[in-house]
Amino acid sequence: MRNISIEIKIIIGVIFFTLFIVTLERYKISGNVVNQFIESKKSKNKLLSDTVAPVIGLNLFLGLNNSNKHYLDQILKQNSDLANIKLIGINGNTIYSSSKDYKSEIATEKNSMNFYRKDIVDTLTSSKLATMELYFLNGKYKLFLEKNRETTIQIFSVTFVLLVIFILAIKREFRHLNELSKKVLSYDPKKHNITLSRTDRADEVGIIHNAIVSMEEKIDSHTKLLDDVNSSLEKKVKKRTKELESAKIKAEESTKLKSNFLANMSHEIRTPMNGIIGIIHLVKQTDLDNKQINYLNKIETASNNLLNIINDILDFSKIEAGKLNIVNRNFDINDVISNVKNLVGFKANEKGLKFDISYSGPNHIFHGDPLRIGQILINLTANAIKFTDHGSITLSISPLQNDRVKFCITDTGIGLTPQQQSILFQAFVQADGSTTREHEGTGLGLSICKQLIELMDGNIWIESETNKGSSFIFEISLPKRNKINLKNSPVKLNAHDLEKEIISLKGSNILLVEDNATNRLIVESLLEKSAINIDTAHNGEIAVKMYKQNRYKYELILMDIQMPIMDGYEATKEIRKMDKNIPIVAITANALTEDIKKAKSVGMNEHISKPIDVIKLYEILLQYLSKKII
């Protein structure tokens, strides 16, 4: 059976089933035929008895008993199924009985004998002459029926047994297929658990079995290959991850070094700049002729330009590191316009240029970052003035839909070529990069403007034509606000007014902690007219000792950050252990955002960057010191 195909097995099964059905039909048909034959014989025998009776009656009437005997013997010989004929007289005597001895046969076939009795009457008088009895044998037909039944049962039994064997064989094949499917489903490529081995069966089940084994072997081979590839990839990924982590650490270290470098650069440049600008401020308060004032103004302008470059570099670094934040608040656009006009308007006047600012909106209260907006406008208008020798500069501001505002700075300057426009907003790139260029600059201003505008959900572009002028246009998101929502801020005084106010602090006691002699001189000189009493300490350690000895004397401490022995941060922490309330103001060249946050975290109240903003210094002193003179 193992090497017989399923097709042949099915054909054999169909044959067995057909034979089984045919056997049942044969039994049914043969039984019907025999019964019909017996019934036919019965009818024939009855007809025989009806035919013989008149002849016998006539012979009896004529007294021809020998003729009856001869006639009846002939009838017995001609009909093999006729077992015996009896003629019984009216007085019960036997007139005729078959000469053949049928007793044994009759005894054997008694239950299978058909018996017919016929009265013989006179046809004329209808009187009874005798009684005729005919005995017919049906046994051999019934015997045939029994034999047919036995044969049919035998064939049926054999066929049934063969059919059962076939069904069991087929069931076994299906069980094998079911087990095969379970083993296939239990196969796990990850575990490499080949669950089947090859078989020598030549039927379809064997073919399927061996095909599945081949498939599992191929899958197992491919899985192992894939595992090897995955293992190799994992090693590569781990290696690359390690390389990336190493690169990340190096990048972080590089960023940290860059930040430290910028902080140190800012500090080291701002410290002497503080001395330069501070001394200029002090010298300008003395008696000078016009020529001397002109020289000082030029020095001050150069110093401020250098300070702007430092600020640009720091801003660019913050933007690049993602640390520059936009601080939104309600503000008046007119204040921004006024500040721009005050800071760059005089430059336009110096070059004989017309400088116009127009604002067409009905609402002048907005929510945004006025400091950064002002920085952008100052940078763009200063650029326009720098590259324009004659004509005019125009700043126009117009509100748009969806809380957006459009700014346009137009000049009648030298203009830009398409090639120059394509690189204009790149960092450290200038439109004219030649060694013979007329206008100096770092190439950072426009790049910073672009990035600030993008931080405010805006975009900037340029429309320019060579020798005809340029228009720098940008749009930013600037939601309108009602003036009622604008917080009232104190009116800012100018430096001259603040110098008058600062005199009211005469007699106040402050501690100045500064290691640089020039910087100490500048602060002392700036506060000389105020008659504020100033004690100085050259480092943080001295400051802590002085405050500990005179803690109730000082009303405010001006604290530098970078100092020898003990810096301003540590000194502030020590002082805060003794006094939580005394105002401590950082006055330092550490001007980065991180420096300001750190100063606040250790307990400093305010932060003044060097070069010292005199107005801010006076405002802080007026805010924290009580007036002694009213």
ZAMARGU-4260 file (C-alpha; in steps of 0.2 Angstrom, whole numbers, plus 5000, padded with zeros to 4 digits):
<rodrens>
0) 5000/5000/5000 | 5014/5012/5004 | 5020/5012/4985 | 5003/5012/4977 | 4997/5030/4972
5) 4982/5038/4979 | 4974/5038/4962 | 4975/5019/4961 | 4969/5018/4979 | 4954/5028/4975
10) 4950/5018/4960 | 4951/5002/4970 | 4940/5010/4983 | 4927/5014/4969 | 4928/4997/4962
15) 4925/4989/4980 | 4911/5001/4983 | 4903/4997/4966 | 4905/4979/4969 | 4896/4981/4986
20) 4882/4990/4978 | 4880/4977/4964 | 4880/4963/4976 | 4866/4971/4985 | 4856/4974/4969
25) 4860/4956/4963 | 4853/4948/4979 | 4837/4959/4977 | 4835/4956/4959 | 4838/4937/4960
30) 4826/4935/4974 | 4812/4944/4964 | 4816/4933/4949 | 4814/4916/4959 | 4798/4922/4967
35) 4791/4927/4951 | 4796/4910/4943 | 4788/4901/4958 | 4772/4911/4956 | 4772/4907/4937
40) 4774/4889/4941 | 4759/4890/4953 | 4749/4897/4940 | 4754/4884/4927 | 4751/4870/4939
45) 4734/4876/4943 | 4731/4877/4924 | 4737/4859/4923 | 4725/4853/4937 | 4710/4862/4928
50) 4715/4854/4912 | 4717/4836/4918 | 4701/4836/4929 | 4689/4836/4914 | 4698/4822/4906
55) 4699/4811/4922 | 4680/4814/4925 | 4675/4809/4907 | 4685/4793/4909 | 4678/4789/4926
60) 4661/4792/4919 | 4664/4780/4905 | 4672/4768/4916 | 4689/4769/4908 | 4700/4767/4924
65) 4715/4760/4914 | 4714/4775/4902 | 4715/4787/4918 | 4730/4777/4924 | 4739/4778/4908
70) 4734/4797/4906 | 4740/4801/4923 | 4757/4792/4921 | 4760/4802/4906 | 4756/4818/4915
75) 4768/4814/4929 | 4782/4810/4916 | 4779/4826/4907 | 4779/4837/4922 | 4795/4836/4932
80) 4788/4847/4946 | 4772/4836/4948 | 4776/4824/4963 | 4760/4814/4964 | 4742/4813/4958
85) 4728/4804/4968 | 4711/4800/4963 | 4699/4797/4978 | 4682/4791/4976 | 4666/4797/4983
90) 4667/4784/4996 | 4685/4788/5001 | 4694/4774/4992 | 4709/4778/4982 | 4706/4775/4964
95) 4723/4780/4958 | 4740/4785/4966 | 4757/4788/4957 | 4766/4772/4955 | 4782/4781/4959
100) 4788/4782/4977 | 4789/4800/4981 | 4788/4798/5000 | 4806/4803/5004 | 4805/4817/4992
105) 4789/4823/4998 | 4795/4821/5016 | 4810/4832/5011 | 4801/4845/5002 | 4785/4844/5013
110) 4787/4862/5018 | 4790/4867/5000 | 4776/4857/4991 | 4761/4865/4983 | 4745/4855/4985
115) 4730/4857/4974 | 4713/4848/4976 | 4700/4847/4963 | 4683/4839/4963 | 4678/4830/4947
120) 4660/4831/4943 | 4649/4825/4930 | 4647/4839/4917 | 4629/4834/4913 | 4622/4831/4931
125) 4635/4841/4940 | 4636/4827/4952 | 4653/4823/4961 | 4662/4808/4954 | 4679/4809/4963
130) 4692/4820/4971 | 4709/4823/4962 | 4724/4829/4973 | 4740/4836/4964 | 4756/4838/4973
135) 4769/4850/4965 | 4787/4852/4971 | 4794/4870/4973 | 4809/4865/4984 | 4823/4866/4970
140) 4818/4883/4966 | 4818/4888/4985 | 4834/4879/4986 | 4841/4889/4972 | 4835/4905/4981
145) 4844/4899/4997 | 4860/4896/4988 | 4859/4912/4979 | 4856/4921/4996 | 4871/4912/5003
150) 4882/4916/4988 | 4876/4934/4989 | 4880/4935/5008 | 4897/4928/5005 | 4901/4940/4991
155) 4894/4954/5001 | 4904/4949/5017 | 4920/4949/5007 | 4916/4965/4998 | 4912/4973/5015
160) 4928/4967/5023 | 4938/4974/5008 | 4929/4990/5009 | 4932/4992/5027 | 4950/4988/5024
165) 4951/5001/5011 | 4943/5014/5022 | 4955/5010/5036 | 4969/5012/5024 | 4963/5029/5017
170) 4960/5034/5035 | 4978/5030/5039 | 4984/5040/5024 | 4973/5055/5030 | 4980/5053/5048
175) 4998/5053/5041 | 4993/5069/5031 | 4986/5077/5047 | 5002/5072/5057 | 5012/5079/5042
180) 5003/5096/5043 | 5005/5097/5062 | 5024/5094/5061 | 5025/5107/5047 | 5015/5120/5058
185) 5026/5116/5073 | 5042/5120/5063 | 5051/5135/5069 | 5065/5142/5058 | 5072/5152/5073
190) 5075/5135/5082 | 5081/5126/5067 | 5070/5111/5073 | 5068/5101/5057 | 5054/5089/5063
195) 5053/5077/5048 | 5065/5064/5040 | 5064/5058/5022 | 5053/5043/5018 | 5054/5029/5005
200) 5036/5030/5001 | 5033/5032/4982 | 5015/5038/4983 | 5009/5056/4983 | 5010/5057/5002
205) 5028/5052/5001 | 5031/5065/4987 | 5023/5078/4998 | 5032/5072/5013 | 5049/5073/5005
210) 5045/5090/4997 | 5041/5097/5014 | 5057/5090/5021 | 5067/5098/5006 | 5057/5115/5010
215) 5062/5114/5028 | 5080/5110/5024 | 5081/5125/5012 | 5072/5137/5025 | 5084/5131/5038
220) 5099/5134/5027 | 5092/5151/5022 | 5088/5155/5041 | 5105/5150/5046 | 5112/5161/5032
225) 5100/5175/5038 | 5106/5173/5056 | 5124/5174/5050 | 5120/5190/5041 | 5110/5197/5055
230) 5124/5193/5067 | 5136/5202/5055 | 5124/5217/5054 | 5122/5217/5073 | 5141/5218/5075
235) 5142/5231/5062 | 5128/5241/5070 | 5136/5239/5087 | 5152/5245/5079 | 5144/5260/5071
240) 5134/5264/5086 | 5150/5264/5096 | 5158/5275/5083 | 5143/5286/5083 | 5143/5287/5102
245) 5162/5291/5101 | 5158/5304/5088 | 5144/5311/5098 | 5155/5313/5113 | 5168/5321/5102
250) 5155/5333/5095 | 5148/5337/5113 | 5166/5340/5118 | 5169/5350/5103 | 5153/5360/5106
255) 5158/5362/5125 | 5175/5368/5119 | 5167/5380/5107 | 5155/5386/5120 | 5170/5389/5132
260) 5180/5397/5119 | 5166/5409/5114 | 5163/5412/5133 | 5181/5416/5136 | 5183/5426/5120
265) 5168/5436/5125 | 5175/5439/5142 | 5192/5443/5136 | 5186/5455/5123 | 5172/5463/5133
270) 5184/5466/5148 | 5196/5478/5138 | 5181/5485/5129 | 5173/5489/5145 | 5189/5499/5149
275) 5189/5508/5132 | 5171/5512/5132 | 5170/5517/5150 | 5185/5528/5149 | 5178/5536/5133
280) 5162/5540/5143 | 5172/5547/5157 | 5183/5558/5146 | 5168/5565/5136 | 5162/5572/5153
285) 5177/5583/5154 | 5181/5599/5145 | 5186/5595/5127 | 5187/5604/5111 | 5178/5599/5095
290) 5193/5590/5088 | 5195/5580/5104 | 5176/5576/5104 | 5177/5570/5086 | 5191/5558/5090
295) 5182/5551/5105 | 5166/5549/5094 | 5176/5539/5081 | 5184/5528/5095 | 5167/5525/5103
300) 5160/5521/5086 | 5174/5508/5082 | 5172/5501/5099 | 5153/5499/5097 | 5156/5491/5080
305) 5168/5478/5088 | 5155/5475/5102 | 5141/5472/5089 | 5153/5459/5080 | 5155/5450/5097
310) 5136/5450/5099 | 5133/5444/5082 | 5145/5429/5084 | 5137/5425/5101 | 5120/5426/5093
315) 5125/5415/5078 | 5132/5402/5090 | 5116/5402/5101 | 5106/5400/5085 | 5117/5386/5079
320) 5116/5377/5095 | 5097/5379/5096 | 5099/5389/5112 | 5092/5406/5107 | 5074/5409/5112
325) 5061/5421/5107 | 5053/5430/5121 | 5036/5436/5117 | 5026/5449/5126 | 5014/5463/5122
330) 5023/5479/5115 | 5020/5495/5105 | 5027/5495/5088 | 5030/5513/5089 | 5043/5511/5102
335) 5052/5499/5091 | 5051/5512/5076 | 5057/5526/5088 | 5072/5515/5094 | 5077/5511/5076
340) 5076/5529/5071 | 5087/5535/5085 | 5100/5522/5083 | 5103/5522/5064 | 5095/5539/5059
345) 5110/5549/5063 | 5120/5538/5051 | 5109/5542/5037 | 5110/5560/5041 | 5129/5559/5041
350) 5129/5552/5023 | 5115/5565/5018 | 5102/5551/5015 | 5084/5553/5017 | 5077/5541/5030
355) 5058/5538/5031 | 5048/5526/5042 | 5030/5523/5038 | 5017/5512/5047 | 5000/5510/5039
360) 4991/5499/5052 | 4977/5505/5063 | 4983/5494/5078 | 5000/5497/5085 | 5000/5485/5100
365) 5007/5467/5095 | 5012/5451/5104 | 5030/5446/5100 | 5049/5449/5104 | 5052/5468/5102
370) 5071/5466/5106 | 5073/5453/5091 | 5062/5463/5079 | 5072/5479/5083 | 5088/5469/5081
375) 5083/5463/5063 | 5077/5481/5058 | 5093/5489/5064 | 5103/5477/5055 | 5094/5478/5039
380) 5093/5497/5039 | 5111/5499/5044 | 5116/5488/5029 | 5105/5499/5018 | 5113/5515/5024
385) 5131/5507/5022 | 5128/5502/5004 | 5119/5518/4999 | 5129/5533/4994 | 5114/5544/4988
390) 5096/5544/4988 | 5085/5537/5002 | 5081/5523/5014 | 5063/5518/5018 | 5056/5507/5031
395) 5038/5502/5028 | 5028/5491/5040 | 5010/5485/5035 | 4999/5472/5044 | 4993/5457/5034
400) 4979/5444/5036 | 4980/5430/5048 | 4990/5440/5061 | 5005/5443/5050 | 5015/5459/5048
405) 5026/5463/5033 | 5042/5474/5034 | 5051/5481/5019 | 5067/5490/5019 | 5071/5499/5003
410) 5086/5508/4997 | 5093/5517/4982 | 5110/5509/4984 | 5122/5498/4973 | 5110/5484/4971
415) 5114/5465/4970 | 5117/5453/4955 | 5107/5437/4955 | 5123/5427/4960 | 5126/5439/4975
420) 5108/5437/4980 | 5109/5418/4980 | 5123/5418/4993 | 5117/5433/5003 | 5110/5424/5018
425) 5124/5412/5021 | 5135/5414/5036 | 5152/5422/5035 | 5149/5426/5017 | 5148/5444/5009
430) 5141/5449/4992 | 5158/5456/4988 | 5171/5445/4995 | 5186/5453/4985 | 5201/5461/4994
435) 5196/5477/4986 | 5179/5478/4993 | 5174/5495/5000 | 5162/5489/5014 | 5168/5479/5029
440) 5159/5466/5039 | 5159/5448/5046 | 5145/5442/5034 | 5135/5436/5050 | 5121/5450/5051
445) 5110/5444/5037 | 5112/5425/5042 | 5107/5430/5059 | 5092/5440/5053 | 5086/5426/5042
450) 5087/5413/5057 | 5078/5425/5069 | 5064/5428/5057 | 5062/5409/5054 | 5061/5407/5073
455) 5046/5419/5073 | 5037/5409/5060 | 5042/5420/5045 | 5052/5421/5029 | 5064/5434/5021
460) 5068/5438/5003 | 5076/5451/4993 | 5071/5460/4977 | 5086/5469/4969 | 5093/5477/4953
465) 5111/5482/4951 | 5115/5500/4952 | 5096/5504/4956 | 5094/5498/4974 | 5087/5484/4984
470) 5072/5479/4995 | 5074/5467/5009 | 5056/5460/5013 | 5051/5449/5028 | 5035/5443/5035
475) 5033/5437/5053 | 5019/5430/5064 | 5014/5445/5075 | 4996/5444/5083 | 4987/5460/5087
480) 4983/5465/5105 | 4972/5478/5113 | 4981/5492/5122 | 4972/5488/5137 | 4981/5472/5138
485) 4998/5480/5137 | 5006/5481/5154 | 5011/5498/5160 | 5030/5499/5161 | 5040/5513/5170
490) 5045/5528/5160 | 5063/5526/5155 | 5074/5540/5158 | 5089/5545/5148 | 5107/5545/5155
495) 5106/5564/5159 | 5090/5562/5169 | 5097/5547/5178 | 5113/5556/5183 | 5101/5569/5192
500) 5091/5555/5200 | 5107/5545/5206 | 5112/5560/5217 | 5097/5555/5228 | 5107/5540/5233
505) 5121/5550/5241 | 5128/5541/5257 | 5123/5524/5252 | 5135/5510/5255 | 5139/5497/5242
510) 5153/5484/5240 | 5162/5482/5223 | 5170/5466/5220 | 5181/5467/5205 | 5199/5461/5201
515) 5202/5472/5186 | 5209/5489/5192 | 5202/5498/5176 | 5185/5491/5179 | 5185/5497/5197
520) 5190/5514/5191 | 5176/5515/5178 | 5163/5510/5191 | 5170/5522/5204 | 5170/5536/5191
525) 5153/5533/5185 | 5146/5534/5203 | 5158/5548/5208 | 5145/5562/5206 | 5132/5552/5216
530) 5143/5552/5232 | 5139/5534/5235 | 5151/5526/5247 | 5161/5512/5238 | 5171/5499/5246
535) 5181/5487/5235 | 5187/5469/5235 | 5199/5462/5223 | 5192/5444/5223 | 5178/5434/5231
540) 5187/5428/5246 | 5191/5446/5252 | 5172/5451/5248 | 5166/5437/5259 | 5177/5442/5273
545) 5173/5460/5271 | 5154/5457/5271 | 5155/5445/5286 | 5164/5459/5296 | 5152/5473/5290
550) 5136/5463/5285 | 5125/5477/5291 | 5134/5491/5282 | 5131/5486/5264 | 5115/5489/5255
555) 5120/5481/5238 | 5135/5471/5231 | 5142/5473/5213 | 5150/5456/5210 | 5162/5452/5195
560) 5161/5433/5190 | 5179/5428/5184 | 5191/5432/5198 | 5206/5423/5206 | 5206/5413/5222
565) 5187/5413/5223 | 5175/5418/5209 | 5159/5428/5210 | 5148/5412/5210 | 5156/5405/5225
570) 5157/5421/5234 | 5138/5424/5231 | 5134/5407/5238 | 5144/5410/5254 | 5136/5428/5256
575) 5119/5420/5254 | 5122/5408/5269 | 5124/5424/5279 | 5110/5435/5271 | 5096/5430/5259
580) 5090/5447/5256 | 5105/5459/5251 | 5104/5463/5232 | 5119/5456/5223 | 5121/5462/5205
585) 5133/5453/5193 | 5143/5465/5183 | 5153/5454/5172 | 5160/5451/5154 | 5151/5434/5155
590) 5137/5439/5144 | 5130/5422/5138 | 5112/5416/5142 | 5120/5401/5152 | 5130/5414/5162
595) 5114/5424/5166 | 5105/5408/5171 | 5119/5402/5182 | 5120/5419/5191 | 5102/5419/5195
600) 5103/5401/5201 | 5117/5405/5214 | 5106/5420/5221 | 5111/5435/5211 | 5097/5447/5208
605) 5102/5456/5192 | 5115/5454/5178 | 5124/5469/5169 | 5135/5464/5155 | 5152/5473/5151
610) 5154/5485/5143 | 5143/5493/5156 | 5127/5500/5151 | 5127/5515/5161 | 5108/5518/5160
615) 5105/5500/5166 | 5117/5502/5180 | 5109/5518/5186 | 5091/5510/5185 | 5096/5495/5195
620) 5104/5506/5209 | 5089/5517/5209 | 5078/5501/5210 | 5087/5493/5225 | 5094/5507/5235
625) 5084/5518/5246 | 5084/5537/5242 | 5094/5547/5255 | 5090/5564/5247 | 5073/5569/5242
</rodrens>
